[in-house]
């Protein structure tokens, strides 16, 4: 039997099936926020804030619009420095317990295989210490790469996000944050070069 990954941070997930899935992989406090119920549940939000302050949070939501809404809500309710965002890739399909795929046809946290989840945790710097880049990706870099501000920028962003295994629902600002969390500026520029060569 594989040993569970021990984490100090509390892990925030959307629902109980996500929690069950991660409990087999992580030795950590995993809190199910009940999806959009968190918007009105002041007690649970207060608990999430307290956990963020004392332990730090790992936010791990699905890659669909609902997941990004919840991620945005929590990100706006808690200081940025207390949060680590972990993103799962867009994989189309359905969870085993469901008769049909979800609205956007993507597999959520509960349907991700163990290796993919571990890879996502590593990329976010949760399982290994990753130096903060002193030369982060800037808005000007995105503009120069044609990822913002142009007619084709949305298509180019989606193409790059797909090449990097990132969710398609990232806004331009969120993309920059994700790039600076998961990659160095050098890795970003190398990915751009590879993407253009393909």
C-alpha positions in Angstrom: 0.0 0.0 0.0 1.3 3.4 -0.9 2.1 5.9 1.9 -0.1 8.9 2.0 1.3 12.4 1.3 1.4 14.4 4.5 0.5 18.1 4.2 0.5 20.8 6.8 -2.0 23.0 4.8 -5.7 22.4 4.8 -7.0 21.2 1.5 -10.2 22.9 0.2 -12.4 20.9 -2.2 -15.9 21.4 -3.6 -17.7 18.3 -2.5 -17.7 15.1 -0.5 -16.7 12.9 -3.4 -13.6 15.1 -4.0 -12.8 14.7 -0.3 -13.2 10.9 -0.4 -10.9 10.8 -3.4 -8.2 12.9 -1.8 -8.4 11.1 1.5 -6.9 8.0 -0.1 -3.9 10.0 -1.3 -3.3 12.7 1.4 -2.7 12.7 5.1 -4.1 16.2 5.6 -7.2 18.1 6.8 -9.5 18.1 3.8 -12.5 20.4 4.0 -15.5 20.0 1.7 -17.0 23.5 1.3 -20.3 22.1 -0.2 -20.0 23.9 -3.5 -21.9 27.2 -3.8 -23.3 26.7 -0.3 -20.1 28.4 1.0 -21.4 31.7 -0.3 -24.1 31.7 2.5 -22.3 29.6 5.1 -20.7 32.2 7.2 -19.5 29.7 9.8 -17.7 27.5 7.3 -16.2 30.6 5.6 -15.0 31.7 9.0 -13.4 28.2 9.6 -11.7 28.4 6.1 -10.3 31.8 7.0 -9.0 30.5 10.4 -7.4 27.5 8.7 -5.8 29.8 6.1 -4.3 32.0 8.8 -3.0 29.2 10.9 -2.0 26.5 8.4 -2.4 27.9 4.9 -4.8 26.6 2.3 -4.5 24.5 -0.8 -7.5 25.1 -3.1 -8.2 22.2 -5.4 -11.4 22.7 -7.4 -12.6 21.2 -10.7 -11.5 22.9 -13.9 -15.0 23.9 -15.0 -16.6 27.3 -14.6 -18.2 26.4 -11.2 -14.8 25.4 -9.9 -13.2 28.7 -11.0 -16.1 30.7 -9.5 -15.5 29.0 -6.2 -11.8 29.5 -6.5 -12.3 33.2 -7.2 -14.7 33.6 -4.3 -12.2 32.0 -1.9 -9.3 33.9 -3.4 -11.2 37.2 -2.8 -12.1 36.3 0.8 -8.7 35.2 2.0 -5.3 36.9 1.8 -3.4 35.7 -1.3 -0.2 34.8 0.6 -2.2 32.2 2.6 -3.3 30.2 -0.5 -1.7 27.7 -2.8 -3.8 27.1 -6.0 -3.6 23.6 -7.4 -5.1 23.1 -10.9 -6.2 19.9 -12.5 -6.0 19.6 -16.3 -9.0 19.6 -18.6 -9.7 15.9 -19.2 -13.0 15.1 -21.0 -15.0 12.3 -19.7 -17.2 11.4 -16.7 -16.7 10.1 -13.2 -17.6 6.4 -12.6 -20.4 7.1 -10.2 -22.2 9.3 -12.7 -24.5 8.2 -15.5 -23.5 11.1 -17.8 -20.6 13.6 -18.0 -21.1 17.0 -16.2 -22.3 20.1 -18.0 -18.9 20.9 -19.5 -17.9 17.2 -20.0 -14.8 17.4 -17.9 -13.6 15.0 -15.2 -13.4 16.7 -11.8 -11.1 16.1 -8.8 -13.0 13.0 -7.8 -12.3 11.4 -11.2 -8.6 12.2 -11.5 -6.1 9.3 -11.2 -3.5 9.3 -8.5 -0.5 10.1 -10.7 -2.2 13.1 -12.2 -3.2 14.5 -8.8 0.4 14.0 -7.6 1.8 15.7 -10.7 -0.6 18.7 -10.1 0.6 19.0 -6.4 4.2 18.9 -7.5 3.6 21.5 -10.2 2.0 23.8 -7.7 5.1 23.5 -5.4 3.2 21.6 -2.7 5.4 18.5 -2.7 8.7 20.2 -3.2 10.1 23.6 -2.4 10.0 25.8 -5.5 11.9 29.1 -5.5 9.8 32.1 -6.2 10.9 33.5 -9.5 12.7 36.9 -9.2 11.9 37.5 -12.8 8.2 36.7 -13.0 6.0 36.5 -16.2 4.6 40.0 -16.6 1.5 41.5 -18.3 4.0 42.9 -20.9 5.3 39.4 -21.6 1.7 38.2 -22.3 1.1 41.2 -24.5 4.3 40.6 -26.5 3.5 36.9 -26.9 0.1 37.9 -28.3 -1.8 36.2 -25.4 -3.6 39.4 -24.5 -4.8 42.5 -26.4 -5.2 41.1 -29.8 -7.8 39.6 -32.1 -6.2 36.1 -31.8 -5.2 36.4 -28.1 -8.0 34.2 -26.7 -7.2 31.4 -29.2 -3.5 31.7 -28.5 -4.1 31.5 -24.7 -6.3 28.4 -25.1 -3.6 26.8 -27.3 -0.8 27.5 -24.8 -3.0 26.4 -21.9 -3.7 23.1 -23.7 0.0 22.6 -24.5 0.8 23.1 -20.8 -2.0 21.0 -19.5 -3.8 23.9 -17.9 -7.5 24.4 -17.6 -9.2 26.3 -20.5 -11.2 28.6 -18.2 -8.3 30.8 -17.1 -8.7 34.6 -17.5 -5.6 36.4 -18.8 -4.8 37.6 -15.2 -5.4 34.2 -13.8 -3.1 32.7 -16.5 -0.3 35.0 -15.4 -0.7 34.0 -11.8 -0.8 30.3 -12.7 2.3 30.7 -14.9 4.1 32.4 -12.0 3.0 29.7 -9.6 3.9 26.7 -11.8 6.7 27.9 -14.0 9.7 30.1 -14.1 9.8 32.8 -16.7 12.4 30.8 -18.6 10.1 27.7 -18.7 7.2 30.0 -19.9 9.4 31.3 -22.7 10.5 27.8 -23.7 6.8 26.7 -23.7 6.0 29.6 -26.0 8.8 28.6 -28.4 7.7 25.0 -28.4 4.0 26.0 -29.0 4.9 28.1 -32.0 7.1 25.3 -33.5 4.2 22.8 -33.4 
